[in-house]
């Protein structure tokens, strides 16, 4: 097919048909007998041509440029038409180059469909795009690229303009969709007007984006919004230039505001919840000639209906908290940035300061509100720091690790609460759960609570992930070295109710030798599963972990490992499992990594389990799991019979002793009290063994009074020649010594025997004044019978008199 293009000279229009960039000339243009790859038709030309292929749209494009001079003559204001007609169906670019004075302004008004600005490199869905450039003193500024079906209704420019319209070859568009009008000088680079009639979100950019905004320029965006809607501004990407004079800033003119214009830095949170129409202006500065930098801005304006509870505020009292931050944010923040087309959900700390994420710090009281239709999109992440640099100031303090009520009372789901526990190298952390206790969730032992704790110990060199724990177990206490991070994370939609119990507490304690020590009080009704930390990745090299399992006195514990061996081979060092009961003389069970683990065994007392790792030779890491069950102690039948037999023997012995004693009392003469001043009862000993003086101790007080003394009056009927005084105590009025006349106690005797100094000799007997004491006196026959025994006793002064008395069976 042949095409004829006729251009009027007055139209000042040029048509150029040329190959697409980067394509070979597989298709040509034939005009009469001339074949060419590019055809240029000037004003006043009338040209007929054909293509040498049937699909020229694959190879050629058309540019139509119209020059309009508004400086030397009148401007053809009004609708802009697509001229000339009859062009071949190729991708087309219409260019209108309008020259105008900088003392006047030009206005591009879009009638059929308003425009939407897009970022550089982005394409329009229907492949129809507009590009607007401002031309001032031979300098061109790219105002932006736009697609159809947006909110930009007008663009006002200072000086000339270069307007481009790109159309695809298959779209038979006949109108440009805009008109040109003359306006008075706008005294700034440009004004972009955007009309937002309903809930929507738009993105706009500064001229030349992502390159720099012109130096010391001013431009304005006008937002026409119904007063029933609310608008919020968010800066998503910006950079600042290096200013020599003035300061880059953003100014807002908000009708009804008492402080127009309101001035903000680009780094500030921008106004939100604006009712109705407002203007926003970007002001540049005089830049440093040597290092100008770049001023650029990409921002978003969100328009939405006011919320039903927009005037409802929520009190967040953090005035009594220390070292804590609370961030309210959208789900997935900060790794996930919501699309600009997604419904907006804002958090406001005052009516005009709103954002998709709001961080509150401790020490203040906040009243926040929400501009959000669905609060389930929001989450809370909080963090609190607790530190100890001197154990003298921290050791007696107990810190409660519970989520403050200021957070649980908010209608927002808690995402995570982190406690950062920081201490010096010689200070460790002790975590306790006195009432709820903790457990490690494993397939055999699942959590049935609405939240769990993740505990990690970290140093600059290593990190030990202790694992996940939840309430409702048997772990009462965890002691750990190094800095600790504890993270509370709810399950599902839980933990928005302040009534959920929490009892986790922590304190700082002196240094411990192991990386971690668990104290476990097994539940008598359940099997308690315990496993090494960092499961399933394995215990780090050279880490030592201990468990102390308490066993009640009336119960026994059954310990069993889940596998027969540790399952690792050591490259350096040895891996050990140690088990030892807390009992005198208890045997310690030790197993290496190349030995079988202990068989299931019963533990009668509280016991320790320690696991120490080596450096494994391969990628296989040390992971161990064991469990403990409690049961009531069962007495052995042999023990029961032995106890019964022993009780019977003791009964027979007791009866025999009573009979002999009774008979002996009937046959012996009563004992009388006589004072013998020739007897020295002072045992050889070390001087000064008794700290108390005679006046201060009770060594002269009777511990036992023999029955014969009590009933001594019966001796009046005796035929003996002596009539002693009965039941009389004669006090001694002479001087009192410092050592009582009594034998040393058993412990003192043992100390003498254990003396390790062979050169030390006992001191000689000392003659001291004695009080009157009452001793036993028997008949003459009995005295003879005991004469030899008395002689023997005189040679053994190391046995207390009370011991002799017991040996002789004379205890009353």
Secondary structure, DSSP 8 states (H G I E B T S, - for coil): -EEEEE--GGG-EEEEEEE-TT---SS-EEETTEEESEEEE-TT-EEEEEESSS-GGGTEEEEEEEEEE-SSS----EEEE--SS---SSEEEEEEEEE--TTEEEEEEE-SS-EEEE-TT---TTS-EEEEEEEETTEEEEEEEEEESSSEEEEEEESEEEEEEEE-TT----EEEEEEEEEE--SSSEEEEEEE-SSEEEEEE-TTTTS---TT-EEEEEEEE-TTEEEEEEEEEEEEE-EEES--EEEEEETT-TTSSEEE-TTS----SEES-EEEEEE--EE-SSS-EEEEEEEEEEEEE--TTTT--EEEE-TT--SEEEEEEETTTTT----TTS---EEEEETTEEESEEEEESSSEEEEEEE-S-GGGEEEEEEEEEEES-HHHHTT--EE----HHHHTSSSEEEEEEEEEEE-TTEEEEEEETTT-EEE-BTTB---SSEEEEEEEE-SS-EEEEEEEEESSSEEEEEE-SEEEEEEEE-TT----TTS---EEEEEEE--SSSEEEEEE--TTS-EEEE-SSTTT-B-TT-EEEEEEE--TTEEEEEEESSSS----EEES--EEEEEESSTT--EEEEETTS-----EEESS-EEEEEE--EESSS--B--EEEEEEEE----HHHHHHHHHHHHHHHHHHHHHHHHHHHHHHHS-----B--TT--------TT---S-GGGS-TTS-S---HHHHTGGGGGG---S-----S------S---SS-SS---HHHHHHHHT---TT---------------B----HHHHHHTHHHHHHHHT-TTS-HHHHHHHTT---
